[in-house]
């Protein structure tokens, strides 16, 4: 489990950055303080799926949509 807010950055690949604070917030809500996220690979999968979401949808995306449309691990 990852507990510190900056640990979400471990899900970024080398050279990647957050497109906006909303992306980081969505990934953090799913990936941090979640006992089902037990390794970095899972955290990377969460972050990378969130980064696939368009700017227009990031504020309204649901966990189920992330899972079904963007391949986010179902850790909830």
CHARMM internal coordinates of N, CA and C (Angstrom, degrees):
IC EDIT
DIST 1 N 1 CA 1.4506
DIST 1 CA 1 C 1.5308
ANGL 1 N 1 CA 1 C 108.40
DIST 1 C 2 N 1.2991
ANGL 1 CA 1 C 2 N 115.60
DIHE 1 N 1 CA 1 C 2 N 139.58
DIST 2 N 2 CA 1.4520
ANGL 1 C 2 N 2 CA 122.57
DIHE 1 CA 1 C 2 N 2 CA 179.89
DIST 2 CA 2 C 1.5226
ANGL 2 N 2 CA 2 C 108.32
DIHE 1 C 2 N 2 CA 2 C -108.35
DIST 2 C 3 N 1.3309
ANGL 2 CA 2 C 3 N 117.75
DIHE 2 N 2 CA 2 C 3 N 126.61
DIST 3 N 3 CA 1.4509
ANGL 2 C 3 N 3 CA 120.67
DIHE 2 CA 2 C 3 N 3 CA -170.39
DIST 3 CA 3 C 1.5309
ANGL 3 N 3 CA 3 C 114.69
DIHE 2 C 3 N 3 CA 3 C -113.68
DIST 3 C 4 N 1.2999
ANGL 3 CA 3 C 4 N 118.27
DIHE 3 N 3 CA 3 C 4 N -26.20
DIST 4 N 4 CA 1.4649
ANGL 3 C 4 N 4 CA 120.47
DIHE 3 CA 3 C 4 N 4 CA -177.14
DIST 4 CA 4 C 1.5162
ANGL 4 N 4 CA 4 C 110.74
DIHE 3 C 4 N 4 CA 4 C -88.19
DIST 4 C 5 N 1.3178
ANGL 4 CA 4 C 5 N 116.77
DIHE 4 N 4 CA 4 C 5 N 139.77
DIST 5 N 5 CA 1.4615
ANGL 4 C 5 N 5 CA 120.76
DIHE 4 CA 4 C 5 N 5 CA -173.77
DIST 5 CA 5 C 1.5286
ANGL 5 N 5 CA 5 C 113.75
DIHE 4 C 5 N 5 CA 5 C -58.35
DIST 5 C 6 N 1.2994
ANGL 5 CA 5 C 6 N 118.10
DIHE 5 N 5 CA 5 C 6 N -34.96
DIST 6 N 6 CA 1.4618
ANGL 5 C 6 N 6 CA 120.04
DIHE 5 CA 5 C 6 N 6 CA -178.98
DIST 6 CA 6 C 1.5203
ANGL 6 N 6 CA 6 C 113.01
DIHE 5 C 6 N 6 CA 6 C -75.10
DIST 6 C 7 N 1.3215
ANGL 6 CA 6 C 7 N 117.41
DIHE 6 N 6 CA 6 C 7 N -12.21
DIST 7 N 7 CA 1.4647
ANGL 6 C 7 N 7 CA 120.61
DIHE 6 CA 6 C 7 N 7 CA 179.60
DIST 7 CA 7 C 1.5265
ANGL 7 N 7 CA 7 C 111.80
DIHE 6 C 7 N 7 CA 7 C -66.99
DIST 7 C 8 N 1.3248
ANGL 7 CA 7 C 8 N 117.53
DIHE 7 N 7 CA 7 C 8 N -18.75
DIST 8 N 8 CA 1.4686
ANGL 7 C 8 N 8 CA 119.93
DIHE 7 CA 7 C 8 N 8 CA 178.32
DIST 8 CA 8 C 1.5263
ANGL 8 N 8 CA 8 C 110.26
DIHE 7 C 8 N 8 CA 8 C -62.59
DIST 8 C 9 N 1.3291
ANGL 8 CA 8 C 9 N 116.57
DIHE 8 N 8 CA 8 C 9 N -24.79
DIST 9 N 9 CA 1.4647
ANGL 8 C 9 N 9 CA 120.67
DIHE 8 CA 8 C 9 N 9 CA 178.69
DIST 9 CA 9 C 1.5265
ANGL 9 N 9 CA 9 C 112.37
DIHE 8 C 9 N 9 CA 9 C -65.74
DIST 9 C 10 N 1.3327
ANGL 9 CA 9 C 10 N 117.87
DIHE 9 N 9 CA 9 C 10 N -16.32
DIST 10 N 10 CA 1.4637
ANGL 9 C 10 N 10 CA 120.88
DIHE 9 CA 9 C 10 N 10 CA 176.09
DIST 10 CA 10 C 1.5257
ANGL 10 N 10 CA 10 C 111.44
DIHE 9 C 10 N 10 CA 10 C -64.97
DIST 10 C 11 N 1.3306
ANGL 10 CA 10 C 11 N 117.19
DIHE 10 N 10 CA 10 C 11 N -17.33
DIST 11 N 11 CA 1.4554
ANGL 10 C 11 N 11 CA 121.41
DIHE 10 CA 10 C 11 N 11 CA 178.77
DIST 11 CA 11 C 1.5150
ANGL 11 N 11 CA 11 C 114.15
DIHE 10 C 11 N 11 CA 11 C -84.94
DIST 11 C 12 N 1.3188
ANGL 11 CA 11 C 12 N 116.91
DIHE 11 N 11 CA 11 C 12 N -6.92
DIST 12 N 12 CA 1.4635
ANGL 11 C 12 N 12 CA 121.15
DIHE 11 CA 11 C 12 N 12 CA 177.39
DIST 12 CA 12 C 1.5207
ANGL 12 N 12 CA 12 C 109.78
DIHE 11 C 12 N 12 CA 12 C -82.30
DIST 12 C 13 N 1.3076
ANGL 12 CA 12 C 13 N 116.09
DIHE 12 N 12 CA 12 C 13 N 142.78
DIST 13 N 13 CA 1.4644
ANGL 12 C 13 N 13 CA 120.46
DIHE 12 CA 12 C 13 N 13 CA 173.86
DIST 13 CA 13 C 1.5255
ANGL 13 N 13 CA 13 C 108.79
DIHE 12 C 13 N 13 CA 13 C -81.40
DIST 13 C 14 N 1.3045
ANGL 13 CA 13 C 14 N 116.16
DIHE 13 N 13 CA 13 C 14 N 163.21
DIST 14 N 14 CA 1.4597
ANGL 13 C 14 N 14 CA 120.35
DIHE 13 CA 13 C 14 N 14 CA -179.30
DIST 14 CA 14 C 1.5186
ANGL 14 N 14 CA 14 C 110.85
DIHE 13 C 14 N 14 CA 14 C -55.86
DIST 14 C 15 N 1.3133
ANGL 14 CA 14 C 15 N 116.50
DIHE 14 N 14 CA 14 C 15 N 128.33
DIST 15 N 15 CA 1.4532
ANGL 14 C 15 N 15 CA 122.09
DIHE 14 CA 14 C 15 N 15 CA 179.26
DIST 15 CA 15 C 1.5244
ANGL 15 N 15 CA 15 C 114.78
DIHE 14 C 15 N 15 CA 15 C 86.67
DIST 15 C 16 N 1.3296
ANGL 15 CA 15 C 16 N 117.87
DIHE 15 N 15 CA 15 C 16 N -8.37
DIST 16 N 16 CA 1.4655
ANGL 15 C 16 N 16 CA 120.39
DIHE 15 CA 15 C 16 N 16 CA 178.91
DIST 16 CA 16 C 1.5171
ANGL 16 N 16 CA 16 C 110.39
DIHE 15 C 16 N 16 CA 16 C -80.83
DIST 16 C 17 N 1.3128
ANGL 16 CA 16 C 17 N 114.56
DIHE 16 N 16 CA 16 C 17 N 153.19
DIST 17 N 17 CA 1.4510
ANGL 16 C 17 N 17 CA 122.31
DIHE 16 CA 16 C 17 N 17 CA 175.79
DIST 17 CA 17 C 1.5184
ANGL 17 N 17 CA 17 C 107.74
DIHE 16 C 17 N 17 CA 17 C -137.60
DIST 17 C 18 N 1.3000
ANGL 17 CA 17 C 18 N 116.84
DIHE 17 N 17 CA 17 C 18 N 161.86
DIST 18 N 18 CA 1.4626
ANGL 17 C 18 N 18 CA 121.10
DIHE 17 CA 17 C 18 N 18 CA 176.16
DIST 18 CA 18 C 1.5290
ANGL 18 N 18 CA 18 C 109.21
DIHE 17 C 18 N 18 CA 18 C -75.58
DIST 18 C 19 N 1.3470
ANGL 18 CA 18 C 19 N 118.72
DIHE 18 N 18 CA 18 C 19 N 127.83
DIST 19 N 19 CA 1.4667
ANGL 18 C 19 N 19 CA 120.99
DIHE 18 CA 18 C 19 N 19 CA 179.02
DIST 19 CA 19 C 1.5275
ANGL 19 N 19 CA 19 C 112.67
DIHE 18 C 19 N 19 CA 19 C -62.75
DIST 19 C 20 N 1.3405
ANGL 19 CA 19 C 20 N 116.02
DIHE 19 N 19 CA 19 C 20 N -32.14
DIST 20 N 20 CA 1.4663
ANGL 19 C 20 N 20 CA 121.45
DIHE 19 CA 19 C 20 N 20 CA 177.98
DIST 20 CA 20 C 1.5225
ANGL 20 N 20 CA 20 C 107.87
DIHE 19 C 20 N 20 CA 20 C -161.39
DIST 20 C 21 N 1.3210
ANGL 20 CA 20 C 21 N 117.58
DIHE 20 N 20 CA 20 C 21 N 164.18
DIST 21 N 21 CA 1.4677
ANGL 20 C 21 N 21 CA 120.28
DIHE 20 CA 20 C 21 N 21 CA 179.25
DIST 21 CA 21 C 1.5291
ANGL 21 N 21 CA 21 C 113.23
DIHE 20 C 21 N 21 CA 21 C -59.93
DIST 21 C 22 N 1.3149
ANGL 21 CA 21 C 22 N 117.33
DIHE 21 N 21 CA 21 C 22 N -27.04
DIST 22 N 22 CA 1.4648
ANGL 21 C 22 N 22 CA 120.43
DIHE 21 CA 21 C 22 N 22 CA -179.49
DIST 22 CA 22 C 1.5293
ANGL 22 N 22 CA 22 C 111.71
DIHE 21 C 22 N 22 CA 22 C -62.83
DIST 22 C 23 N 1.3123
ANGL 22 CA 22 C 23 N 117.41
DIHE 22 N 22 CA 22 C 23 N -38.76
DIST 23 N 23 CA 1.4632
ANGL 22 C 23 N 23 CA 121.17
DIHE 22 CA 22 C 23 N 23 CA 179.23
DIST 23 CA 23 C 1.5339
ANGL 23 N 23 CA 23 C 110.34
DIHE 22 C 23 N 23 CA 23 C -62.92
DIST 23 C 24 N 1.3087
ANGL 23 CA 23 C 24 N 115.62
DIHE 23 N 23 CA 23 C 24 N -45.20
DIST 24 N 24 CA 1.4604
ANGL 23 C 24 N 24 CA 120.12
DIHE 23 CA 23 C 24 N 24 CA 179.50
DIST 24 CA 24 C 1.5247
ANGL 24 N 24 CA 24 C 110.62
DIHE 23 C 24 N 24 CA 24 C -63.91
DIST 24 C 25 N 1.3259
ANGL 24 CA 24 C 25 N 117.20
DIHE 24 N 24 CA 24 C 25 N -38.63
DIST 25 N 25 CA 1.4540
ANGL 24 C 25 N 25 CA 121.09
DIHE 24 CA 24 C 25 N 25 CA 179.97
DIST 25 CA 25 C 1.5300
ANGL 25 N 25 CA 25 C 111.15
DIHE 24 C 25 N 25 CA 25 C -65.12
DIST 25 C 26 N 1.3395
ANGL 25 CA 25 C 26 N 117.49
DIHE 25 N 25 CA 25 C 26 N -45.48
DIST 26 N 26 CA 1.4659
ANGL 25 C 26 N 26 CA 121.14
DIHE 25 CA 25 C 26 N 26 CA 179.75
DIST 26 CA 26 C 1.5244
ANGL 26 N 26 CA 26 C 110.16
DIHE 25 C 26 N 26 CA 26 C -61.54
DIST 26 C 27 N 1.3199
ANGL 26 CA 26 C 27 N 117.12
DIHE 26 N 26 CA 26 C 27 N -47.40
DIST 27 N 27 CA 1.4602
ANGL 26 C 27 N 27 CA 120.74
DIHE 26 CA 26 C 27 N 27 CA 179.71
DIST 27 CA 27 C 1.5265
ANGL 27 N 27 CA 27 C 111.01
DIHE 26 C 27 N 27 CA 27 C -62.82
DIST 27 C 28 N 1.3130
ANGL 27 CA 27 C 28 N 116.95
DIHE 27 N 27 CA 27 C 28 N -38.36
DIST 28 N 28 CA 1.4626
ANGL 27 C 28 N 28 CA 120.85
DIHE 27 CA 27 C 28 N 28 CA -179.92
DIST 28 CA 28 C 1.5231
ANGL 28 N 28 CA 28 C 112.34
DIHE 27 C 28 N 28 CA 28 C -66.40
DIST 28 C 29 N 1.3258
ANGL 28 CA 28 C 29 N 116.31
DIHE 28 N 28 CA 28 C 29 N -40.92
DIST 29 N 29 CA 1.4643
ANGL 28 C 29 N 29 CA 119.87
DIHE 28 CA 28 C 29 N 29 CA 179.21
DIST 29 CA 29 C 1.5243
ANGL 29 N 29 CA 29 C 110.63
DIHE 28 C 29 N 29 CA 29 C -60.28
DIST 29 C 30 N 1.3142
ANGL 29 CA 29 C 30 N 116.77
DIHE 29 N 29 CA 29 C 30 N -38.94
DIST 30 N 30 CA 1.4656
ANGL 29 C 30 N 30 CA 120.71
DIHE 29 CA 29 C 30 N 30 CA -178.98
DIST 30 CA 30 C 1.5278
ANGL 30 N 30 CA 30 C 111.84
DIHE 29 C 30 N 30 CA 30 C -80.96
DIST 30 C 31 N 1.3198
ANGL 30 CA 30 C 31 N 117.87
DIHE 30 N 30 CA 30 C 31 N -42.85
DIST 31 N 31 CA 1.4541
ANGL 30 C 31 N 31 CA 121.00
DIHE 30 CA 30 C 31 N 31 CA -167.94
DIST 31 CA 31 C 1.5117
ANGL 31 N 31 CA 31 C 117.86
DIHE 30 C 31 N 31 CA 31 C -93.84
DIST 31 C 32 N 1.3271
ANGL 31 CA 31 C 32 N 117.83
DIHE 31 N 31 CA 31 C 32 N -22.99
DIST 32 N 32 CA 1.4580
ANGL 31 C 32 N 32 CA 119.50
DIHE 31 CA 31 C 32 N 32 CA -176.49
DIST 32 CA 32 C 1.5210
ANGL 32 N 32 CA 32 C 111.30
DIHE 31 C 32 N 32 CA 32 C -97.42
DIST 32 C 33 N 1.3168
ANGL 32 CA 32 C 33 N 115.65
DIHE 32 N 32 CA 32 C 33 N 147.70
DIST 33 N 33 CA 1.4617
ANGL 32 C 33 N 33 CA 123.37
DIHE 32 CA 32 C 33 N 33 CA -179.40
DIST 33 CA 33 C 1.5213
ANGL 33 N 33 CA 33 C 112.17
DIHE 32 C 33 N 33 CA 33 C 54.58
DIST 33 C 34 N 1.3184
ANGL 33 CA 33 C 34 N 115.44
DIHE 33 N 33 CA 33 C 34 N 32.44
DIST 34 N 34 CA 1.4551
ANGL 33 C 34 N 34 CA 122.13
DIHE 33 CA 33 C 34 N 34 CA -179.53
DIST 34 CA 34 C 1.5281
ANGL 34 N 34 CA 34 C 107.63
DIHE 33 C 34 N 34 CA 34 C -114.03
DIST 34 C 35 N 1.3198
ANGL 34 CA 34 C 35 N 116.49
DIHE 34 N 34 CA 34 C 35 N 113.63
DIST 35 N 35 CA 1.4707
ANGL 34 C 35 N 35 CA 119.18
DIHE 34 CA 34 C 35 N 35 CA -176.26
DIST 35 CA 35 C 1.5259
ANGL 35 N 35 CA 35 C 113.07
DIHE 34 C 35 N 35 CA 35 C -66.26
DIST 35 C 36 N 1.3274
ANGL 35 CA 35 C 36 N 117.52
DIHE 35 N 35 CA 35 C 36 N -13.51
DIST 36 N 36 CA 1.4603
ANGL 35 C 36 N 36 CA 120.84
DIHE 35 CA 35 C 36 N 36 CA 177.65
DIST 36 CA 36 C 1.5251
ANGL 36 N 36 CA 36 C 112.80
DIHE 35 C 36 N 36 CA 36 C -84.12
DIST 36 C 37 N 1.3068
ANGL 36 CA 36 C 37 N 117.18
DIHE 36 N 36 CA 36 C 37 N -9.81
DIST 37 N 37 CA 1.4684
ANGL 36 C 37 N 37 CA 121.87
DIHE 36 CA 36 C 37 N 37 CA 176.32
DIST 37 CA 37 C 1.5229
ANGL 37 N 37 CA 37 C 106.11
DIHE 36 C 37 N 37 CA 37 C -97.66
DIST 37 C 38 N 1.3302
ANGL 37 CA 37 C 38 N 115.42
DIHE 37 N 37 CA 37 C 38 N 97.63
DIST 38 N 38 CA 1.4659
ANGL 37 C 38 N 38 CA 120.23
DIHE 37 CA 37 C 38 N 38 CA -170.57
DIST 38 CA 38 C 1.5220
ANGL 38 N 38 CA 38 C 114.27
DIHE 37 C 38 N 38 CA 38 C -107.89
DIST 38 C 39 N 1.3376
ANGL 38 CA 38 C 39 N 116.78
DIHE 38 N 38 CA 38 C 39 N -5.52
DIST 39 N 39 CA 1.4622
ANGL 38 C 39 N 39 CA 117.66
DIHE 38 CA 38 C 39 N 39 CA -179.91
DIST 39 CA 39 C 1.5279
ANGL 39 N 39 CA 39 C 110.01
DIHE 38 C 39 N 39 CA 39 C -149.95
DIST 39 C 40 N 1.3042
ANGL 39 CA 39 C 40 N 114.51
DIHE 39 N 39 CA 39 C 40 N 164.21
DIST 40 N 40 CA 1.4614
ANGL 39 C 40 N 40 CA 120.23
DIHE 39 CA 39 C 40 N 40 CA -176.30
DIST 40 CA 40 C 1.5256
ANGL 40 N 40 CA 40 C 111.71
DIHE 39 C 40 N 40 CA 40 C -64.84
DIST 40 C 41 N 1.3211
ANGL 40 CA 40 C 41 N 118.28
DIHE 40 N 40 CA 40 C 41 N -34.40
DIST 41 N 41 CA 1.4637
ANGL 40 C 41 N 41 CA 120.25
DIHE 40 CA 40 C 41 N 41 CA 179.57
DIST 41 CA 41 C 1.5255
ANGL 41 N 41 CA 41 C 111.22
DIHE 40 C 41 N 41 CA 41 C -58.39
DIST 41 C 42 N 1.3203
ANGL 41 CA 41 C 42 N 116.46
DIHE 41 N 41 CA 41 C 42 N -41.14
DIST 42 N 42 CA 1.4645
ANGL 41 C 42 N 42 CA 120.65
DIHE 41 CA 41 C 42 N 42 CA 178.43
DIST 42 CA 42 C 1.5305
ANGL 42 N 42 CA 42 C 109.82
DIHE 41 C 42 N 42 CA 42 C -65.58
DIST 42 C 43 N 1.3218
ANGL 42 CA 42 C 43 N 116.99
DIHE 42 N 42 CA 42 C 43 N -42.66
DIST 43 N 43 CA 1.4652
ANGL 42 C 43 N 43 CA 121.38
DIHE 42 CA 42 C 43 N 43 CA 178.47
DIST 43 CA 43 C 1.5302
ANGL 43 N 43 CA 43 C 110.43
DIHE 42 C 43 N 43 CA 43 C -61.85
DIST 43 C 44 N 1.3180
ANGL 43 CA 43 C 44 N 117.13
DIHE 43 N 43 CA 43 C 44 N -41.49
DIST 44 N 44 CA 1.4633
ANGL 43 C 44 N 44 CA 121.47
DIHE 43 CA 43 C 44 N 44 CA 177.89
DIST 44 CA 44 C 1.5274
ANGL 44 N 44 CA 44 C 109.91
DIHE 43 C 44 N 44 CA 44 C -62.46
DIST 44 C 45 N 1.3229
ANGL 44 CA 44 C 45 N 117.62
DIHE 44 N 44 CA 44 C 45 N -44.04
DIST 45 N 45 CA 1.4647
ANGL 44 C 45 N 45 CA 121.08
DIHE 44 CA 44 C 45 N 45 CA 179.28
DIST 45 CA 45 C 1.5220
ANGL 45 N 45 CA 45 C 111.53
DIHE 44 C 45 N 45 CA 45 C -60.86
DIST 45 C 46 N 1.3212
ANGL 45 CA 45 C 46 N 117.12
DIHE 45 N 45 CA 45 C 46 N -40.06
DIST 46 N 46 CA 1.4640
ANGL 45 C 46 N 46 CA 121.34
DIHE 45 CA 45 C 46 N 46 CA 178.40
DIST 46 CA 46 C 1.5249
ANGL 46 N 46 CA 46 C 110.09
DIHE 45 C 46 N 46 CA 46 C -63.39
DIST 46 C 47 N 1.3206
ANGL 46 CA 46 C 47 N 116.17
DIHE 46 N 46 CA 46 C 47 N -52.23
DIST 47 N 47 CA 1.4705
ANGL 46 C 47 N 47 CA 120.64
DIHE 46 CA 46 C 47 N 47 CA -177.68
DIST 47 CA 47 C 1.5284
ANGL 47 N 47 CA 47 C 110.85
DIHE 46 C 47 N 47 CA 47 C -61.08
DIST 47 C 48 N 1.3182
ANGL 47 CA 47 C 48 N 117.35
DIHE 47 N 47 CA 47 C 48 N -44.88
DIST 48 N 48 CA 1.4575
ANGL 47 C 48 N 48 CA 120.21
DIHE 47 CA 47 C 48 N 48 CA -177.36
DIST 48 CA 48 C 1.5348
ANGL 48 N 48 CA 48 C 111.33
DIHE 47 C 48 N 48 CA 48 C -65.93
DIST 48 C 49 N 1.3190
ANGL 48 CA 48 C 49 N 117.88
DIHE 48 N 48 CA 48 C 49 N -34.86
DIST 49 N 49 CA 1.4704
ANGL 48 C 49 N 49 CA 119.25
DIHE 48 CA 48 C 49 N 49 CA 177.46
DIST 49 CA 49 C 1.5241
ANGL 49 N 49 CA 49 C 110.68
DIHE 48 C 49 N 49 CA 49 C -69.58
DIST 49 C 50 N 1.3253
ANGL 49 CA 49 C 50 N 117.41
DIHE 49 N 49 CA 49 C 50 N -38.42
DIST 50 N 50 CA 1.4667
ANGL 49 C 50 N 50 CA 120.53
DIHE 49 CA 49 C 50 N 50 CA 177.72
DIST 50 CA 50 C 1.5237
ANGL 50 N 50 CA 50 C 110.20
DIHE 49 C 50 N 50 CA 50 C -63.92
DIST 50 C 51 N 1.3134
ANGL 50 CA 50 C 51 N 117.31
DIHE 50 N 50 CA 50 C 51 N -39.21
DIST 51 N 51 CA 1.4684
ANGL 50 C 51 N 51 CA 120.82
DIHE 50 CA 50 C 51 N 51 CA -178.90
DIST 51 CA 51 C 1.5311
ANGL 51 N 51 CA 51 C 112.68
DIHE 50 C 51 N 51 CA 51 C -66.46
DIST 51 C 52 N 1.3245
ANGL 51 CA 51 C 52 N 118.35
DIHE 51 N 51 CA 51 C 52 N -17.83
DIST 52 N 52 CA 1.4697
ANGL 51 C 52 N 52 CA 121.81
DIHE 51 CA 51 C 52 N 52 CA 177.95
DIST 52 CA 52 C 1.5291
ANGL 52 N 52 CA 52 C 112.67
DIHE 51 C 52 N 52 CA 52 C -76.98
DIST 52 C 53 N 1.3210
ANGL 52 CA 52 C 53 N 117.64
DIHE 52 N 52 CA 52 C 53 N -17.11
DIST 53 N 53 CA 1.4603
ANGL 52 C 53 N 53 CA 122.36
DIHE 52 CA 52 C 53 N 53 CA -176.40
DIST 53 CA 53 C 1.5303
ANGL 53 N 53 CA 53 C 109.23
DIHE 52 C 53 N 53 CA 53 C -72.00
DIST 53 C 54 N 1.3263
ANGL 53 CA 53 C 54 N 116.43
DIHE 53 N 53 CA 53 C 54 N 140.18
DIST 54 N 54 CA 1.4658
ANGL 53 C 54 N 54 CA 120.28
DIHE 53 CA 53 C 54 N 54 CA 178.56
DIST 54 CA 54 C 1.5284
ANGL 54 N 54 CA 54 C 110.68
DIHE 53 C 54 N 54 CA 54 C -71.12
DIST 54 C 55 N 1.3091
ANGL 54 CA 54 C 55 N 115.44
DIHE 54 N 54 CA 54 C 55 N 155.88
DIST 55 N 55 CA 1.4685
ANGL 54 C 55 N 55 CA 122.45
DIHE 54 CA 54 C 55 N 55 CA 178.80
DIST 55 CA 55 C 1.5321
ANGL 55 N 55 CA 55 C 110.77
DIHE 54 C 55 N 55 CA 55 C -57.31
DIST 55 C 56 N 1.3263
ANGL 55 CA 55 C 56 N 116.77
DIHE 55 N 55 CA 55 C 56 N -35.18
DIST 56 N 56 CA 1.4624
ANGL 55 C 56 N 56 CA 120.83
DIHE 55 CA 55 C 56 N 56 CA -178.09
DIST 56 CA 56 C 1.5250
ANGL 56 N 56 CA 56 C 112.07
DIHE 55 C 56 N 56 CA 56 C -68.20
DIST 56 C 57 N 1.3391
ANGL 56 CA 56 C 57 N 117.82
DIHE 56 N 56 CA 56 C 57 N -27.64
DIST 57 N 57 CA 1.4631
ANGL 56 C 57 N 57 CA 120.94
DIHE 56 CA 56 C 57 N 57 CA -174.65
DIST 57 CA 57 C 1.5265
ANGL 57 N 57 CA 57 C 114.55
DIHE 56 C 57 N 57 CA 57 C -101.89
DIST 57 C 58 N 1.3107
ANGL 57 CA 57 C 58 N 118.17
DIHE 57 N 57 CA 57 C 58 N -13.26
DIST 58 N 58 CA 1.4565
ANGL 57 C 58 N 58 CA 120.00
DIHE 57 CA 57 C 58 N 58 CA -170.55
DIST 58 CA 58 C 1.5260
ANGL 58 N 58 CA 58 C 112.45
DIHE 57 C 58 N 58 CA 58 C -61.05
DIST 58 C 59 N 1.3051
ANGL 58 CA 58 C 59 N 118.87
DIHE 58 N 58 CA 58 C 59 N -31.04
DIST 59 N 59 CA 1.4661
ANGL 58 C 59 N 59 CA 120.83
DIHE 58 CA 58 C 59 N 59 CA -178.71
DIST 59 CA 59 C 1.5210
ANGL 59 N 59 CA 59 C 113.31
DIHE 58 C 59 N 59 CA 59 C -78.87
DIST 59 C 60 N 1.3201
ANGL 59 CA 59 C 60 N 117.80
DIHE 59 N 59 CA 59 C 60 N -13.41
DIST 60 N 60 CA 1.4657
ANGL 59 C 60 N 60 CA 119.77
DIHE 59 CA 59 C 60 N 60 CA -176.73
DIST 60 CA 60 C 1.5262
ANGL 60 N 60 CA 60 C 114.06
DIHE 59 C 60 N 60 CA 60 C -125.36
DIST 60 C 61 N 1.3219
ANGL 60 CA 60 C 61 N 117.67
DIHE 60 N 60 CA 60 C 61 N 5.58
DIST 61 N 61 CA 1.4618
ANGL 60 C 61 N 61 CA 121.55
DIHE 60 CA 60 C 61 N 61 CA -177.58
DIST 61 CA 61 C 1.5302
ANGL 61 N 61 CA 61 C 110.17
DIHE 60 C 61 N 61 CA 61 C -67.11
DIST 61 C 62 N 1.3038
ANGL 61 CA 61 C 62 N 117.24
DIHE 61 N 61 CA 61 C 62 N 142.02
DIST 62 N 62 CA 1.4665
ANGL 61 C 62 N 62 CA 121.76
DIHE 61 CA 61 C 62 N 62 CA 177.36
DIST 62 CA 62 C 1.5272
ANGL 62 N 62 CA 62 C 109.31
DIHE 61 C 62 N 62 CA 62 C -104.20
DIST 62 C 63 N 1.3223
ANGL 62 CA 62 C 63 N 117.15
DIHE 62 N 62 CA 62 C 63 N 159.41
DIST 63 N 63 CA 1.4683
ANGL 62 C 63 N 63 CA 119.10
DIHE 62 CA 62 C 63 N 63 CA 176.33
DIST 63 CA 63 C 1.5292
ANGL 63 N 63 CA 63 C 112.51
DIHE 62 C 63 N 63 CA 63 C -57.16
DIST 63 C 64 N 1.3166
ANGL 63 CA 63 C 64 N 117.84
DIHE 63 N 63 CA 63 C 64 N -40.57
DIST 64 N 64 CA 1.4606
ANGL 63 C 64 N 64 CA 120.42
DIHE 63 CA 63 C 64 N 64 CA 179.42
DIST 64 CA 64 C 1.5247
ANGL 64 N 64 CA 64 C 111.65
DIHE 63 C 64 N 64 CA 64 C -63.51
DIST 64 C 65 N 1.3265
ANGL 64 CA 64 C 65 N 117.62
DIHE 64 N 64 CA 64 C 65 N -38.48
DIST 65 N 65 CA 1.4610
ANGL 64 C 65 N 65 CA 120.55
DIHE 64 CA 64 C 65 N 65 CA 177.23
DIST 65 CA 65 C 1.5246
ANGL 65 N 65 CA 65 C 110.63
DIHE 64 C 65 N 65 CA 65 C -66.32
DIST 65 C 66 N 1.3341
ANGL 65 CA 65 C 66 N 116.73
DIHE 65 N 65 CA 65 C 66 N -39.54
DIST 66 N 66 CA 1.4696
ANGL 65 C 66 N 66 CA 119.72
DIHE 65 CA 65 C 66 N 66 CA 177.00
DIST 66 CA 66 C 1.5159
ANGL 66 N 66 CA 66 C 110.39
DIHE 65 C 66 N 66 CA 66 C -60.90
DIST 66 C 67 N 1.3254
ANGL 66 CA 66 C 67 N 116.84
DIHE 66 N 66 CA 66 C 67 N -41.40
DIST 67 N 67 CA 1.4630
ANGL 66 C 67 N 67 CA 121.72
DIHE 66 CA 66 C 67 N 67 CA 179.67
DIST 67 CA 67 C 1.5215
ANGL 67 N 67 CA 67 C 111.67
DIHE 66 C 67 N 67 CA 67 C -67.53
DIST 67 C 68 N 1.3232
ANGL 67 CA 67 C 68 N 116.55
DIHE 67 N 67 CA 67 C 68 N -50.17
DIST 68 N 68 CA 1.4618
ANGL 67 C 68 N 68 CA 121.38
DIHE 67 CA 67 C 68 N 68 CA -174.19
DIST 68 CA 68 C 1.5238
ANGL 68 N 68 CA 68 C 113.63
DIHE 67 C 68 N 68 CA 68 C -73.57
DIST 68 C 69 N 1.3350
ANGL 68 CA 68 C 69 N 117.46
DIHE 68 N 68 CA 68 C 69 N -40.07
DIST 69 N 69 CA 1.4546
ANGL 68 C 69 N 69 CA 120.86
DIHE 68 CA 68 C 69 N 69 CA -172.83
DIST 69 CA 69 C 1.5234
ANGL 69 N 69 CA 69 C 114.43
DIHE 68 C 69 N 69 CA 69 C -98.36
DIST 69 C 70 N 1.3341
ANGL 69 CA 69 C 70 N 116.96
DIHE 69 N 69 CA 69 C 70 N -26.92
DIST 70 N 70 CA 1.4633
ANGL 69 C 70 N 70 CA 119.41
DIHE 69 CA 69 C 70 N 70 CA -170.94
DIST 70 CA 70 C 1.5283
ANGL 70 N 70 CA 70 C 114.03
DIHE 69 C 70 N 70 CA 70 C -123.06
DIST 70 C 71 N 1.3270
ANGL 70 CA 70 C 71 N 116.85
DIHE 70 N 70 CA 70 C 71 N 5.29
DIST 71 N 71 CA 1.4634
ANGL 70 C 71 N 71 CA 120.94
DIHE 70 CA 70 C 71 N 71 CA 173.88
DIST 71 CA 71 C 1.5177
ANGL 71 N 71 CA 71 C 115.76
DIHE 70 C 71 N 71 CA 71 C 73.59
DIST 71 C 72 N 1.3049
ANGL 71 CA 71 C 72 N 117.44
DIHE 71 N 71 CA 71 C 72 N 22.92
DIST 72 N 72 CA 1.4589
ANGL 71 C 72 N 72 CA 120.07
DIHE 71 CA 71 C 72 N 72 CA 177.79
DIST 72 CA 72 C 1.5222
ANGL 72 N 72 CA 72 C 109.57
DIHE 71 C 72 N 72 CA 72 C -67.62
DIST 72 C 73 N 1.3279
ANGL 72 CA 72 C 73 N 118.28
DIHE 72 N 72 CA 72 C 73 N 137.45
DIST 73 N 73 CA 1.4620
ANGL 72 C 73 N 73 CA 119.54
DIHE 72 CA 72 C 73 N 73 CA 175.73
DIST 73 CA 73 C 1.5340
ANGL 73 N 73 CA 73 C 109.99
DIHE 72 C 73 N 73 CA 73 C -59.95
DIST 73 C 74 N 1.2970
ANGL 73 CA 73 C 74 N 117.00
DIHE 73 N 73 CA 73 C 74 N 139.82
DIST 74 N 74 CA 1.4664
ANGL 73 C 74 N 74 CA 120.71
DIHE 73 CA 73 C 74 N 74 CA -179.03
DIST 74 CA 74 C 1.5323
ANGL 74 N 74 CA 74 C 108.28
DIHE 73 C 74 N 74 CA 74 C -87.19
DIST 74 C 75 N 1.3253
ANGL 74 CA 74 C 75 N 115.57
DIHE 74 N 74 CA 74 C 75 N 88.53
DIST 75 N 75 CA 1.4574
ANGL 74 C 75 N 75 CA 122.59
DIHE 74 CA 74 C 75 N 75 CA -174.64
DIST 75 CA 75 C 1.5325
ANGL 75 N 75 CA 75 C 112.33
DIHE 74 C 75 N 75 CA 75 C -107.95
DIST 75 C 76 N 1.3126
ANGL 75 CA 75 C 76 N 117.32
DIHE 75 N 75 CA 75 C 76 N 16.63
DIST 76 N 76 CA 1.4637
ANGL 75 C 76 N 76 CA 120.18
DIHE 75 CA 75 C 76 N 76 CA 179.64
DIST 76 CA 76 C 1.4963
ANGL 76 N 76 CA 76 C 110.83
DIHE 75 C 76 N 76 CA 76 C -110.64
END
COOR INIT
IC SEED 1 N 1 CA 1 C
IC BUILD
